[in-house]
Amino acid sequence: MMTQGYMIVCDGSNGAGKTTIIQAIKAHLESKGREIVVTREPGGTPIGEKIREIVLSSATPELCAITELMLFAAARAQHIQEKILPALQAGKIVISDRFDAATISFQHYARGLSLELTLQLNNLALDGFKPDMNIILDLDPLLGLQRVQARGAGLDRMESEHIDFLKKARYGYLEQARQDPERFRVIDASQSLEKVILEVLGIVDQLTSVSRTF
């Protein structure tokens, strides 16, 4: 028998501290002897990273909503087949900066594409796969943008959208968490970083304490 890995997604508002939290999870699990793969969406593979350049670049404002949705789905399909599934089958823990919940939040709730179409393309890319846990770092979009700008980083194409767009995306995350409380945990990212990390690591420990084999 082989040990089956886990997939943990850190998602939520821009500026909520996903990168820092992911590094904290990685260090925590590595201290317990687990092998970790850190990845991101869109991206994670050479093909995915090229798609990322297109969908997040401020130089592509003409990108229409349907094209955007299809590109996210294409990147995810490649990501799962090339990187995620092999890692899980090798018993590793995959930690991803964003995943399928982001598509529902941004392309359906914020962009306004129909839920049926969004789910159809999302499910096509997933091909039956689901992450084990979505940790949603919830933060007021205005505060999130202030944090991003305070870092001196430029805003990508999604971050540059009107604040109402970002508020709708935030609502989308919270609504998904309400509908699927088993696979979602919402963390108040306006708390101190120390408290956020403690809450997140508690969720991670609870998830990974059960050994799975296949």
VENVENZI-V259313 format. One record per residue. SS is DSSP state (H for helix, E for strand, C for the rest). NEAR is the number of other ideal C-beta (glycine too) atoms within 8 Angstrom. Layout:
SS	NEAR
SS	NEAR
//
This chain:
C	4
C	7
E	8
C	10
C	12
E	12
E	14
E	15
E	13
E	15
E	14
E	14
C	15
C	10
C	11
C	12
C	11
H	12
H	7
H	8
H	14
H	12
H	9
H	11
H	15
H	11
H	8
H	10
H	12
H	10
C	6
C	6
C	4
C	9
C	8
E	12
E	10
E	10
E	13
E	9
C	15
C	15
C	12
C	14
C	11
H	5
H	10
H	15
H	11
H	8
H	14
H	11
H	8
H	10
H	14
H	9
C	9
C	9
C	4
C	9
C	6
C	4
C	10
C	6
H	9
H	7
H	8
H	12
H	15
H	9
H	13
H	15
H	13
H	11
H	18
H	17
H	11
H	11
H	15
H	13
H	8
H	10
H	13
H	15
H	9
H	8
H	11
H	13
H	10
C	8
C	9
C	11
E	13
E	15
E	15
E	16
E	12
C	12
C	12
H	11
H	14
H	11
H	15
H	15
H	14
H	12
H	13
H	14
H	11
H	13
C	11
C	5
C	10
C	6
H	7
H	6
H	9
H	14
H	9
H	8
H	12
H	13
H	8
H	9
H	12
H	11
C	8
C	4
C	8
C	7
C	12
C	8
E	14
E	13
E	14
E	14
E	15
E	13
C	13
C	8
H	13
H	7
H	10
H	14
H	14
H	9
H	11
H	12
H	9
H	6
C	6
C	4
C	6
C	4
C	9
C	9
C	12
C	8
C	10
C	7
C	8
C	5
H	8
H	6
H	10
H	16
H	9
H	10
H	14
H	15
H	9
H	14
H	16
H	11
H	9
H	13
H	13
H	7
H	6
C	8
C	7
C	4
C	9
E	12
E	9
E	9
E	13
E	7
C	12
C	6
C	9
C	5
H	8
H	6
H	8
H	15
H	10
H	8
H	10
H	14
H	11
H	8
H	11
H	13
H	8
H	7
H	11
H	10
C	5
C	5
C	4
C	7
E	7
C	6
//
